[in-house]
Amino acid sequence: MKSNGMEGLVLNEPFIFELQGAQECGIDIPEFDVEMQDPKNNIPNDLLRKEIEGLPDLTEPQVIRHYTRLSTWNYSLDGGFYPLGSCTMKYNPKINEAAAAMPGFANAHPYLPDNLSQGMLKLLFELQNDLTEISGLHTTCLHPAAGSHGELLGMLLIRAFHEDKGDLNRTKIIIPDSAHGTNPASAAVAGLQPIELKSNSKGLIDFKKLEEILDETVAGIMITNPNTCGVFESDIVEICELIHKKGGLVYMDGANMNALVAKAKPGDMGVDVLHYNTHKTFSTPHGGGGPGAGPVSVSEKLVPFLPKPVLEKDGDMIKWNYDIPKSIGQVRSFYGNVGVLVRAYTYIKTLGALGLRDMTETAVLNANYMKKRLSEHFNIPFADGHCMHEVLLSENGLEELGITTMDVAKGLIENGFHPPTVYFPLIVQGAMLIEPTETESKGTMDDFIDTMIALKGTAPDQLHDFPAKTVVGRVDEVLAARKPKLRWNKDA
């Protein structure tokens, strides 16, 4: 047993440095016997390492077995329900993996000329058109490698639009407090100043407050719709009209598009730019920081500023067009995270238009089923009417029982479930944001709901000790975040 120095974290698996044996080595490197021909390239002896310090000597089986054992501790969608609200973690059909692994896609080199890449380019072109149709906008750029990357591109396009008109005073972006959490950072990185807009008592954009802060310095607004309260912005058309009347543009964060696909088009609402998380809506789970893809659909007025190259059809050929005079330039090497895009294309083509509509309707139905059952036991803010694809709970009422949102989350881990998103959105005390997606059965949801209800009736002292059955117990999360130990020390 080895502690990493943080309270509550005890590992059964030794650190890889502790596996080293005196007679074990996985490689045998011969002595360096090549003389340097050019004296100017000689490296001073004091800069040459005599040996590799700090790395363990291990055989290949030792290394493989160590990391395979560690991998079994991970929670995955192939292993269980993953109800992360705002993240849309749905099961990834294996046909997606089969398509992405086809040699013609997996081994395609980005520097191949267009005439030797027509299969890949046709796939990307069709995906581009499908996403454009779903958005109700003019065209789509596939380059961004993540949703946050798509947000950044959207902000850069809005900024370029205003600068092209000579309107350099528009340096502010309005961001509702119910928007996706990365929006303020994306705006700031693009050189725009985020201005927070408080929600009203229904968890929606306060239209009167929006009118009050709109002026000639506002470049636009970033809206997440449905927002992170799981509520649809019912005034979206009027909001877009107001922003346009004041000379601004409307950006919509598409993290929650799983509630809209094939049912409602952001372009019809007045949105000017929208990013997708294809790794959310179109089924490639994105744990561990990747993989991701964040295509951006835009209205016609933003087309001149799109990153180059732009994918276009020229007769019978699909080609990359680099001749875009007003382009903001490249935002990523090559043409996007192609492996994830192939998976998204496969998901869309497998379901078709009617299947995508069923996907959306089932996701919303599942969330409302969970809301109905949980509402009898937990506080649900903004409870009027239906939720969209996710249901939001608060910890109101739990405090008097001596428990918190964190206790519920740890109790779910103890019972084999991944917790929902907790303490987000920030505008709800002790938030628990649950998104079942369309891939989960009624039986799975009932098991989860029953566990949530049972945890509320569990003795606080017992809950405070959860999880107890897992390899890693309850961690001091504040200490782990503020003073992480990232380097192994044999004397620690």
PATI-274714 format. One record per residue (C-alpha): x, y, z; residue number from 1. Coordinates in Angstrom, 1 decimal, decimal comma. Layout:
BEGIN
     px     py     pz resi
      X      Y      Z  NUM
...
***
This chain:
BEGIN
     px     py     pz resi
    0,0    0,0    0,0    1
    1,4    3,4   -1,0    2
    0,0    6,8   -0,2    3
    0,7    9,7   -2,5    4
    0,7   12,1    0,4    5
   -2,9   13,3   -0,1    6
   -5,5   12,5    2,6    7
   -7,8    9,6    1,6    8
   -5,9    8,5   -1,5    9
   -4,5    5,0   -1,1   10
   -3,3    2,9   -4,1   11
   -3,1   -0,9   -4,2   12
   -1,1   -0,8   -7,4   13
    2,6    0,2   -6,8   14
    4,0    3,1   -8,6   15
    5,8    2,0  -11,7   16
    9,1    3,1  -10,1   17
    8,5    0,6   -7,3   18
    8,2   -2,3   -9,8   19
   11,9   -2,1  -10,7   20
   14,0   -5,2   -9,9   21
   17,7   -5,5   -9,7   22
   18,1   -7,8  -12,7   23
   15,2   -6,5  -14,9   24
   15,6   -4,5  -18,1   25
   13,4   -4,2  -21,1   26
   16,0   -2,8  -23,6   27
   19,7   -3,2  -24,4   28
   21,2   -0,2  -26,1   29
   24,7   -0,7  -27,5   30
   27,5    1,8  -26,8   31
   27,6    4,9  -28,9   32
   30,4    4,3  -31,5   33
   29,8    7,0  -34,1   34
   32,4    9,7  -34,4   35
   31,2   13,2  -35,0   36
   32,4   14,4  -38,4   37
   31,7   18,1  -37,9   38
   33,6   19,6  -34,9   39
   31,1   22,4  -34,7   40
   28,4   19,9  -33,9   41
   30,2   18,4  -30,9   42
   28,2   18,6  -27,7   43
   30,3   19,5  -24,6   44
   30,9   16,5  -22,3   45
   29,3   18,3  -19,3   46
   26,0   18,4  -21,3   47
   26,0   14,7  -22,2   48
   24,1   12,3  -20,0   49
   26,0    9,3  -18,8   50
   22,8    7,5  -17,9   51
   19,0    8,0  -18,0   52
   18,1    9,2  -14,5   53
   14,8    8,4  -12,8   54
   13,4    5,9  -15,3   55
   12,8    2,4  -14,0   56
   14,3   -0,7  -15,7   57
   11,4   -2,8  -16,6   58
   10,5   -5,6  -19,0   59
    7,9   -5,1  -21,6   60
    5,4   -7,5  -19,9   61
    5,8   -5,6  -16,6   62
    5,0   -2,2  -18,3   63
    2,0   -3,6  -20,2   64
    0,5   -5,4  -17,2   65
    1,0   -2,3  -15,0   66
   -0,9    0,1  -17,3   67
   -3,5   -2,5  -18,2   68
   -4,3   -3,0  -14,5   69
   -4,6    0,8  -14,1   70
   -6,9    1,0  -17,1   71
   -9,4   -1,4  -15,5   72
  -10,0    1,3  -12,8   73
  -11,3    3,7  -15,4   74
  -15,0    4,3  -15,8   75
  -16,2    4,1  -19,4   76
  -19,4    4,2  -21,4   77
  -18,8    0,6  -22,5   78
  -18,9   -0,3  -18,8   79
  -21,8    1,8  -17,4   80
  -24,1    4,8  -17,3   81
  -22,3    8,2  -17,6   82
  -24,8   10,9  -16,7   83
  -22,6   14,0  -17,0   84
  -24,9   16,9  -17,6   85
  -23,8   19,4  -20,3   86
  -21,4   16,8  -21,6   87
  -23,7   14,4  -23,5   88
  -21,7   11,3  -22,8   89
  -23,6    8,7  -24,9   90
  -22,7    5,2  -26,0   91
  -20,4    5,1  -29,1   92
  -21,7    2,5  -31,5   93
  -18,9    0,1  -32,7   94
  -19,8    0,7  -36,3   95
  -18,3    4,2  -35,8   96
  -15,0    2,6  -34,8   97
  -15,1    0,2  -37,7   98
  -15,6    3,1  -40,2   99
  -12,8    5,2  -38,7  100
  -10,4    2,3  -38,7  101
  -10,9    1,6  -42,5  102
   -7,4    1,9  -44,0  103
   -8,6    4,5  -46,6  104
   -9,6    6,8  -43,7  105
   -7,1    5,8  -41,0  106
   -4,1    5,9  -43,2  107
   -5,0    8,9  -45,3  108
   -2,1   11,4  -45,4  109
   -3,2   15,1  -45,2  110
   -0,6   16,1  -47,8  111
   -2,0   13,8  -50,5  112
   -3,2   15,9  -53,5  113
   -6,9   16,4  -53,9  114
   -7,2   14,0  -56,8  115
   -5,9   11,1  -54,6  116
   -8,1   12,0  -51,6  117
  -11,5   12,1  -53,2  118
  -13,0    9,5  -50,9  119
  -12,0   11,3  -47,7  120
  -12,9   14,7  -49,1  121
  -16,3   13,5  -50,2  122
  -17,0   12,2  -46,7  123
  -15,9   15,5  -45,2  124
  -17,9   17,5  -47,7  125
  -21,1   15,5  -47,0  126
  -20,6   15,9  -43,3  127
  -20,1   19,6  -43,8  128
  -23,4   19,8  -45,7  129
  -25,2   17,6  -43,2  130
  -24,2   19,8  -40,3  131
  -25,2   22,9  -42,3  132
  -28,6   21,5  -42,9  133
  -29,0   20,6  -39,2  134
  -28,0   24,1  -38,2  135
  -30,1   26,0  -40,8  136
  -27,1   28,2  -41,6  137
  -25,1   28,8  -44,8  138
  -22,0   26,6  -44,5  139
  -19,8   24,8  -42,1  140
  -16,1   24,7  -41,2  141
  -14,8   21,4  -39,9  142
  -11,4   22,6  -38,6  143
  -11,8   23,2  -34,9  144
  -10,5   20,3  -32,7  145
  -12,9   20,8  -29,8  146
  -16,0   22,6  -28,7  147
  -13,9   25,3  -26,9  148
  -11,9   25,6  -30,1  149
  -15,1   26,1  -32,0  150
  -16,1   28,8  -29,5  151
  -12,8   30,6  -30,1  152
  -13,3   30,4  -33,9  153
  -16,8   31,8  -33,5  154
  -15,4   34,8  -31,5  155
  -12,6   35,4  -34,0  156
  -15,2   35,4  -36,9  157
  -17,4   37,9  -35,1  158
  -14,4   40,1  -34,3  159
  -13,2   39,9  -38,0  160
  -16,7   40,8  -39,2  161
  -16,8   44,1  -37,2  162
  -13,2   45,0  -37,9  163
  -13,9   44,5  -41,7  164
  -16,6   47,1  -41,3  165
  -14,2   49,4  -39,5  166
  -16,2   49,1  -36,3  167
  -13,4   48,8  -33,9  168
  -15,3   49,9  -30,8  169
  -17,2   46,6  -30,5  170
  -15,0   44,8  -28,0  171
  -17,5   43,3  -25,6  172
  -19,4   40,0  -25,6  173
  -22,5   39,5  -23,5  174
  -22,5   36,0  -21,8  175
  -25,5   34,9  -19,7  176
  -24,6   33,2  -16,4  177
  -26,5   30,2  -17,7  178
  -24,1   29,7  -20,6  179
  -21,5   27,0  -21,1  180
  -18,6   27,3  -18,7  181
  -15,9   27,8  -21,3  182
  -17,6   30,7  -23,1  183
  -15,9   33,6  -21,1  184
  -12,4   32,2  -21,6  185
  -13,0   31,7  -25,3  186
  -14,1   35,3  -25,7  187
  -11,2   36,6  -23,7  188
   -8,6   34,6  -25,7  189
  -10,2   36,2  -28,9  190
   -9,5   39,6  -27,4  191
  -13,1   40,4  -26,5  192
  -14,3   41,4  -23,0  193
  -16,9   39,1  -21,5  194
  -19,9   40,9  -19,9  195
  -22,0   38,7  -17,6  196
  -25,8   38,8  -17,9  197
  -27,8   37,5  -14,9  198
  -30,6   35,1  -15,4  199
  -34,2   35,8  -14,3  200
  -36,1   33,7  -11,7  201
  -37,0   31,1  -14,4  202
  -33,3   30,4  -15,3  203
  -33,7   32,3  -18,6  204
  -32,1   35,4  -20,1  205
  -33,5   38,5  -18,6  206
  -34,7   40,4  -21,6  207
  -34,9   43,8  -19,9  208
  -31,4   43,6  -18,4  209
  -30,2   42,6  -21,9  210
  -31,7   45,8  -23,3  211
  -30,1   47,9  -20,6  212
  -26,5   46,8  -21,3  213
  -26,7   46,7  -25,1  214
  -24,8   49,6  -26,8  215
  -22,4   50,3  -29,7  216
  -19,5   48,6  -27,8  217
  -21,2   45,2  -27,9  218
  -19,9   42,8  -30,6  219
  -22,6   40,2  -29,9  220
  -23,8   37,6  -27,4  221
  -22,9   34,0  -26,6  222
  -26,0   31,9  -25,9  223
  -26,2   28,3  -24,8  224
  -29,6   27,0  -25,9  225
  -30,9   25,0  -24,2  226
  -28,9   26,6  -21,4  227
  -27,1   24,8  -18,7  228
  -30,2   24,8  -16,5  229
  -31,7   22,4  -19,0  230
  -34,2   25,1  -20,1  231
  -34,9   26,3  -23,6  232
  -34,5   30,1  -24,1  233
  -38,1   30,7  -25,2  234
  -37,3   34,3  -26,2  235
  -34,5   33,3  -28,5  236
  -36,0   34,9  -31,7  237
  -36,7   38,2  -29,9  238
  -33,2   38,1  -28,4  239
  -31,6   37,6  -31,8  240
  -33,7   40,4  -33,3  241
  -32,6   42,8  -30,5  242
  -28,9   42,0  -30,9  243
  -29,1   42,4  -34,7  244
  -31,0   45,7  -34,3  245
  -28,1   47,0  -32,2  246
  -25,5   45,9  -34,7  247
  -24,3   42,8  -33,0  248
  -24,1   39,1  -33,9  249
  -25,4   36,0  -32,1  250
  -23,2   33,1  -31,3  251
  -24,8   29,9  -30,0  252
  -22,9   27,3  -28,1  253
  -23,9   23,9  -29,5  254
  -22,9   21,8  -26,5  255
  -26,6   21,0  -25,9  256
  -27,5   20,4  -29,5  257
  -28,6   16,9  -28,6  258
  -31,9   18,5  -27,6  259
  -32,5   20,2  -30,9  260
  -31,2   18,1  -33,8  261
  -33,8   17,5  -36,5  262
  -36,4   19,4  -34,3  263
  -35,3   23,0  -34,4  264
  -32,7   24,9  -36,4  265
  -30,6   27,7  -34,8  266
  -30,4   29,5  -38,1  267
  -34,2   29,8  -38,2  268
  -34,0   31,4  -34,7  269
  -31,6   34,2  -35,9  270
  -28,3   32,7  -34,8  271
  -25,2   33,8  -36,9  272
  -22,6   31,2  -35,8  273
  -23,0   27,9  -34,0  274
  -20,4   25,3  -33,0  275
  -21,1   21,6  -32,7  276
  -19,5   19,1  -30,3  277
  -19,6   16,2  -32,7  278
  -17,9   14,1  -29,9  279
  -21,1   14,8  -27,9  280
  -24,1   15,0  -30,1  281
  -22,8   12,5  -32,6  282
  -21,4    9,9  -30,2  283
  -17,7    9,8  -29,7  284
  -17,2   10,1  -25,9  285
  -14,5   12,6  -24,9  286
  -13,2   11,6  -21,5  287
   -9,6   12,5  -20,6  288
   -9,4   15,6  -22,6  289
  -10,1   14,1  -26,0  290
  -10,7   13,2  -28,7  291
  -13,0   16,0  -29,9  292
  -14,2   18,0  -32,9  293
  -15,9   21,3  -32,9  294
  -17,2   22,2  -36,4  295
  -18,7   25,7  -36,8  296
  -21,7   26,6  -38,9  297
  -22,1   30,2  -40,0  298
  -24,5   32,6  -41,7  299
  -23,6   34,0  -45,1  300
  -22,2   37,3  -43,7  301
  -19,4   35,4  -41,9  302
  -18,4   33,2  -44,9  303
  -15,6   35,6  -46,1  304
  -13,7   35,3  -42,8  305
  -13,7   31,5  -42,5  306
  -10,4   29,7  -41,8  307
   -8,7   28,5  -44,9  308
   -8,6   26,2  -46,7  309
  -12,4   25,9  -47,4  310
  -13,8   22,7  -48,7  311
  -15,7   23,2  -52,0  312
  -17,1   21,3  -54,9  313
  -15,6   22,0  -58,3  314
  -17,4   20,1  -61,0  315
  -17,0   16,4  -60,1  316
  -14,1   17,1  -57,8  317
  -14,0   18,1  -54,1  318
  -11,2   20,5  -53,5  319
   -9,6   22,7  -50,8  320
   -9,7   26,4  -51,7  321
   -6,9   28,5  -50,2  322
   -7,8   31,7  -52,0  323
   -9,8   33,4  -49,3  324
   -8,6   37,0  -49,1  325
  -10,4   37,9  -45,9  326
   -9,8   34,6  -44,1  327
   -8,7   34,8  -40,5  328
   -6,1   32,2  -41,4  329
   -5,6   28,7  -40,2  330
   -6,9   27,7  -36,7  331
   -5,5   24,2  -36,8  332
   -2,9   22,1  -38,7  333
   -4,5   20,4  -41,7  334
   -8,3   19,9  -41,8  335
   -9,7   19,1  -38,4  336
   -9,7   16,0  -36,2  337
  -10,6   13,7  -39,0  338
  -11,0   10,5  -37,0  339
  -13,7   12,0  -34,9  340
  -15,4   13,5  -37,9  341
  -15,6   10,1  -39,6  342
  -17,3    8,8  -36,5  343
  -19,8   11,6  -36,5  344
  -20,5   11,1  -40,2  345
  -21,1    7,4  -39,6  346
  -23,5    8,1  -36,8  347
  -25,5   10,6  -38,8  348
  -25,7    8,4  -41,9  349
  -26,6    5,3  -39,8  350
  -29,6    7,1  -38,2  351
  -30,7    9,3  -41,1  352
  -33,0   12,3  -40,7  353
  -35,8   10,4  -39,0  354
  -33,4    8,5  -36,7  355
  -31,8   11,8  -35,7  356
  -35,2   13,2  -34,8  357
  -35,9   10,0  -32,7  358
  -32,5   10,5  -31,0  359
  -33,5   14,0  -29,9  360
  -37,0   13,1  -28,8  361
  -35,8   10,1  -26,8  362
  -33,1   12,2  -25,1  363
  -35,6   14,8  -24,0  364
  -38,1   12,1  -23,0  365
  -35,5   10,3  -20,9  366
  -34,6   13,5  -19,1  367
  -38,2   14,4  -18,3  368
  -38,8   10,9  -17,0  369
  -35,9   11,3  -14,6  370
  -37,2   14,8  -13,6  371
  -40,6   13,4  -12,9  372
  -39,4   10,7  -10,6  373
  -36,7   12,7   -8,9  374
  -38,9   15,7   -8,3  375
  -40,7   13,8   -5,5  376
  -37,4   13,5   -3,6  377
  -35,1   16,3   -4,6  378
  -35,4   20,1   -5,1  379
  -35,7   21,0   -8,8  380
  -35,0   24,7   -9,6  381
  -36,9   26,2  -12,5  382
  -39,3   23,4  -12,2  383
  -42,1   24,9  -14,3  384
  -42,8   22,9  -17,5  385
  -40,6   20,4  -19,1  386
  -36,8   20,3  -19,1  387
  -34,9   19,6  -22,3  388
  -32,3   16,8  -22,5  389
  -31,0   17,2  -19,0  390
  -32,5   17,7  -15,5  391
  -31,1   20,0  -12,9  392
  -31,3   19,4   -9,2  393
  -30,1   21,4   -6,2  394
  -29,0   20,4   -2,7  395
  -31,7   22,5   -1,1  396
  -33,3   20,2    1,5  397
  -30,2   18,0    1,8  398
  -28,5   20,2    4,3  399
  -31,1   19,5    7,0  400
  -30,3   15,8    6,6  401
  -26,6   16,5    7,2  402
  -25,5   15,7    3,6  403
  -24,4   17,6    0,6  404
  -24,2   17,2   -3,2  405
  -20,7   15,8   -2,8  406
  -22,0   13,1   -0,5  407
  -24,6   12,1   -3,1  408
  -21,9   12,0   -5,8  409
  -19,6    9,8   -3,7  410
  -22,5    7,6   -2,8  411
  -23,2    7,0   -6,5  412
  -19,6    6,0   -7,0  413
  -19,9    3,5   -4,1  414
  -22,9    2,0   -5,9  415
  -21,2    1,6   -9,2  416
  -22,5    4,7  -11,0  417
  -20,6    7,6  -12,4  418
  -21,9   10,8  -10,7  419
  -23,6   13,5  -12,7  420
  -22,0   16,9  -13,2  421
  -21,9   18,6   -9,8  422
  -21,7   22,2   -8,6  423
  -22,4   23,4  -12,1  424
  -24,1   25,6  -13,2  425
  -22,8   28,0  -10,6  426
  -26,1   29,8  -10,4  427
  -27,7   26,9   -8,5  428
  -26,6   25,9   -5,0  429
  -25,1   22,4   -4,9  430
  -26,2   21,7   -8,5  431
  -26,5   18,2   -9,8  432
  -26,9   18,2  -13,6  433
  -28,1   14,9  -15,0  434
  -28,1   14,0  -18,7  435
  -29,3   10,4  -19,5  436
  -29,0   10,8  -23,4  437
  -31,1    8,6  -25,7  438
  -28,8    5,6  -25,4  439
  -30,0    4,6  -21,9  440
  -32,8    2,2  -21,2  441
  -35,6    2,8  -18,7  442
  -34,2    0,0  -16,5  443
  -30,8    1,8  -16,3  444
  -32,5    5,1  -15,4  445
  -34,7    3,4  -12,8  446
  -31,6    1,8  -11,2  447
  -29,9    5,2  -11,1  448
  -33,0    7,0   -9,7  449
  -33,6    4,3   -7,1  450
  -30,0    4,7   -5,9  451
  -30,3    8,5   -5,7  452
  -33,4    8,1   -3,6  453
  -31,8    5,5   -1,4  454
  -28,7    7,7   -0,8  455
  -30,9   10,5    0,5  456
  -32,1    8,2    3,2  457
  -28,6    6,9    4,1  458
  -27,2    7,8    7,4  459
  -24,9   10,9    7,0  460
  -21,9    9,2    8,9  461
  -22,1    6,3    6,4  462
  -22,4    8,6    3,4  463
  -19,4   10,7    4,5  464
  -17,2    7,6    4,3  465
  -18,2    6,8    0,7  466
  -16,8    5,5   -1,6  467
  -15,4    2,7    0,5  468
  -15,4   -0,2   -2,1  469
  -13,3    1,6   -4,7  470
   -9,5    1,4   -5,2  471
   -9,4    5,2   -4,5  472
  -11,2    6,5   -1,5  473
  -12,6   10,0   -0,9  474
   -9,9   12,5   -1,7  475
   -9,3   15,9   -0,1  476
  -10,3   17,6   -3,4  477
   -9,3   21,1   -2,3  478
   -5,8   19,9   -1,4  479
   -5,5   17,8   -4,5  480
   -6,4   20,8   -6,7  481
   -4,2   23,3   -4,9  482
   -1,2   21,3   -3,9  483
   -1,1   18,3   -6,2  484
    2,0   16,0   -6,0  485
    3,0   15,5   -9,6  486
    6,5   14,0   -9,1  487
    7,2   10,7   -7,5  488
    9,6   10,7   -4,6  489
   10,8    7,5   -3,2  490
   11,3    9,1    0,2  491
    7,8   10,6    0,4  492
***
